[in-house]
């Protein structure tokens, strides 16, 4: 699963188990929006929410138990 983040915020997810942050400008081998490529497809939520990238802090809090502080 790919989860685009605002530029320069991926370092906040280093050390989170199962997460591999890529540097700014890294190529993402993903199908075009709305198209399947093998078993990969983009999933966009309904409404306007998809136009805003999730903050790295919000994603960190969703993936890490509350006992682990966010860097």
C-alpha positions in Angstrom: 0.0 0.0 0.0 1.3 3.5 -0.9 0.3 6.4 1.3 1.4 9.8 -0.2 2.4 12.3 2.4 3.3 16.0 2.3 6.8 16.5 1.0 9.5 16.3 3.6 7.4 14.6 6.3 8.2 11.0 5.7 11.1 11.0 8.2 8.5 11.0 11.0 7.6 7.4 10.1 11.2 6.0 10.3 11.2 3.1 12.7 7.5 2.3 12.5 7.2 -1.4 12.0 6.0 -2.4 8.5 6.5 1.2 7.1 9.2 2.0 4.4 9.4 5.8 3.9 10.9 6.8 0.5 12.7 10.0 -0.1 11.2 13.0 -1.9 11.1 12.4 -5.6 11.3 8.6 -5.4 9.5 6.7 -8.1 6.3 4.9 -7.1 5.6 2.0 -9.3 1.8 2.3 -9.2 -1.0 2.1 -11.8 -2.6 5.3 -13.1 -5.5 6.5 -11.0 -8.6 4.5 -11.8 -6.7 1.7 -13.5 -5.7 -1.8 -12.3 -2.2 -3.2 -12.7 -2.0 -6.8 -11.5 -3.5 -6.6 -8.0 -2.8 -2.9 -7.5 -5.3 -0.1 -7.7 -5.7 3.3 -6.2 -8.5 3.7 -3.6 -9.8 7.2 -3.2 -12.3 8.1 -0.5 -15.6 9.9 -1.5 -15.9 13.6 -1.3 -13.2 16.3 -1.0 -11.0 14.5 1.6 -8.9 12.8 -1.1 -7.6 16.2 -2.2 -5.7 16.6 1.1 -2.7 14.5 2.0 -2.7 12.8 5.4 -0.2 14.4 7.7 2.7 12.1 8.7 1.8 12.7 12.4 -1.7 11.5 11.9 -0.5 8.4 10.0 2.1 7.7 12.7 -0.6 7.8 15.4 -2.8 5.5 13.4 0.0 2.9 13.0 1.7 3.0 16.3 0.2 2.0 19.7 -0.5 4.9 22.0 2.3 3.8 24.3 4.9 4.8 21.7 5.4 8.6 21.6 5.4 10.3 18.2 8.9 11.7 17.4 
